[in-house]
């Protein structure tokens, strides 16, 4: 009887504490707002790139002028008004989660103002035709919205700033990919280094709600289509191993190049030019991206959704050099200093690598190898194999490839770790240097 009485007392206290329920309702409401914002950001980004494609379709050489000019303008605006919006957005959220960061410095990395700037500047990058994604920016955008809850949370609330940032950032991934489970895994794998037991259920609910909001708008479908793999047998073993090793090497090199480029390590002339004349350097990167885009008949422009969907659904094939050109275009777009992510371009590069391996093996298991290439390169570039696995698993028709995808992600990530430091945590240290907490020299191996 005493146990029953205690249970009733706890339930009475739980239901009568209006501050507790106000905090929960506030977090859930802002998670919904964050999800809707990412949906709107997705729409704006798609319209921006569609406008670029319309102009390029009418005047084929317009990118040679438009892309470098827009890139220079975006770099100037970013550095002048919103330096915290530069880059992917994931390193900024990770930096904001650092316990050594003073509360008054958190606005350097995550805020509502930076969320608005991130939306405008990333969409402008796609309007310029640059090879970048919107998924990483969605993390910073949603985190900035969720962080606003701290203004109205009751003092006795169990939800901390750390929890709000984790929930917002992961909700951004969930909404961007239409995959709530990927958002939860991203929170565990990349953001929540020290998860909070008291509010973990509420945080997970907020993450899932962000993804559900996106699903309610876009429907229960993937942005990259569905991979119809058919029967999977022993014949996939050798080409699958080749894909895992190739994507691990390529993704590790990609991560290493981004770290060296964005941190300015080394004393080469391009790094000095970028430091002294960032707007001019951005224009040069934009011109190179435009030239690559024209050489590849426009397939390397933008995030890569179109070519990737074509390969995934089996209605298009890319030339052998597409993976290389998309790799270079994405690297240059990130190096230019324009706000933008690498998730979608990484999936495009991986799909092309998987397609190339399939062609090398006389067209065997093409859909399956494309799926393995996507998960392998994304896992290697981000060194977040479980998140990459879940994102690609959502695209696969059936469960026959679950173990293959997981194995490829883990192998590619391990290969990448031999070549490169973890991309996002290393760039987060660079962000913390702006707050005087981590010297750039400490980023060197």
RASULRA-V897678 format. One line per field, one symbol per residue. phi: phi as a letter, one per 40 degrees, with the letter a starting at -180 (. if undefined). psi: psi as a letter, one per 20 degrees, with the letter a starting at -180 (. if undefined). burial: + if it has 9 or more other C-alpha atoms within 8 Angstrom, else -. A space follows every 50 residues. Layout:
# RASULRA-V897678
phi = ???
psi = ???
burial = ???
This chain:
# RASULRA-V897678
phi = .ccccccccccccccccccccccccccccccccccccccccccccccccc cdccccccbcccccbcccccccccccccccbaccccgchcdccccccccc ccdcccccbaacccccccccccccccccgccabbcddccccccccccccc cbcccccccbcdccccccccccccccbgbdcccccccccbbccbccccbc cccccccccdccccccccgcbccbgbcccgcbbccccccccccccccccc cccccccccccccgcgbcccccccccbcccccccccccccccccccfgcc cgchccdccccccgbabbcdccccccdcccdcccccgccibbccdccccc cccccccccccggcfddcccccccccccccccfbccccccccdcccchbc bdcccccccccccccccccbcdcccccccccccccgbacddcccc
psi = hhggggghgghggghinhhghggghgggghggggghghghhggggghghh gghgghhhnhjhhhggghgggggggggghghmhiiqbghghgghhhipii pqhiihihhprhghgghggghghhhhhijqnrrigghhghghhhghhihh hiqqhjqiprgghgggggghhggghhjknhhhgghhgghhgmhmqphhjh ghggggghhghhgghhgirmqqhjaponhbppahiigghggggggghggg hgggggggghghikqrkrhhhhghhhmhgggghgghgghgggghhjkjhi qahjgghghgggijiqqqrhjggghhgghgghgghhjppqaigghghggg ghghhghghhkkkplggghgghhghggghghikmhhggghghhhiporji jghgggggggghggghhhhqqpgghghhhgghhhjkioqhhiiq.
burial = ------------------++-+++-+++-++++++++++-++-++--+++ ++--++-----++++++++++++++++++--+-++++++++++++++--- +---++--++++-++++++-+++++++++++++++++++++++++++++- --++--+-+---+++++++++++++++++++++++++++-++------++ -++++++++++++++------+-++++++--+---+--++++++++++++ +++++++++++++-------++++---+++++++++++++++++-+---+ +++++-+++++++----+---++-+++-++++++++++++++++++++++ +++++++++-----+++++++++++++++++++++++++++++-++---- +---++-++++++++++-+++++++++++++++-+-++++--+--
